[in-house]
């Protein structure tokens, strides 16, 4: 048996986006959050990578699957590291502008919300996800 100490094999690799758009009503910035009934939580669209998939491709695929929107990726944001189901997980995030699409509820994601940055920050279930909202605002301010 080959026992290696390479922990990369055991870290769950995932990617996601802080999905944003300009409100069709007033042009203000809105951030998309997805609701997962399995966990009853609100989060940024994200998910595990498929075998051989690069992080940005995975992030955009997850956005499309969970929100129904195609997205134009921007700056890379922070990578969040935490434990999920007893295993270390690493999620790389990008800022991404929603280009087009329509949300259709699925068993994985039953609702999405487009919220102001302040409302999105307070609605996010995981505190660690809130810093990504602030990073997005900083990124867009300097774009």
Secondary structure, DSSP 8 states (H G I E B T S, - for coil): ------GGGTSEEEEEEEEEEE-TTT--EEEEEEEETTTTEEE-SEEE--TT--HHHHHHHHHHHHHSEEEEEEEEEEEEEEEETTEEEEEEEEEEEEEEE-----SS--EEEEE-HHHHHHH-SSGGGHHHHHHHHHHHHT-
